Amino acid sequence: KNAVLQKVSQAKYLGIIIDEKLKFKAQYEKLLIKLKEAVNALICTRSALNYKAKFMLYNGIFKSHTDYGAISYHDKLNNNQIENLERLQKKAIRLIFSAKRNTHTGKLFYYSKITPIRQIYNKEATKFIYKYDNVITKNDQPKALINILKSTKNKNTCLSTNPLIIKLSNEHKKGQCIY
């Protein structure tokens, strides 16, 4: 009833550290540590495991950290932070393939079907919107989310009457999932 809430600078919710300014710096630092540990595990096992085993190890200890909660904070990371994550991912993929240090990773990403760090947010946002639009799960969504997405559907722009072109309210900015 009369509970007093304390103001905190950051809180952990479902494993994601949310700070008061929504910069996600603590979350990024935690992610960076986890990914460095994953790369170190791949380094330790590079000569002992085959490709398939290293790929499974990558999925379990690297990919799981990059994909979880990506939709909530990846768009808040700055370019330098993304580059640091990219470097670690490229190092990991070279270790999976036992490739040399200066090997171009484009083909390695293609053959392994690993999503590059810069594309993870878009992939997760697309899956999120698809899940919302799926008839089976549509009624299971939170009401606040339903209202946000419902308000963006089938609005005509002032220049077009095409129902496929939607006009978003000013609260949604380019790069955000709803946008």
Summary of the structure (lengths in Angstrom):
residues: 179
radius of gyration: 20.0
end to end distance: 38.4
largest distance: 62.5
contacts: 414
relative contact order: 0.09
helix: 55%
strand: 4%
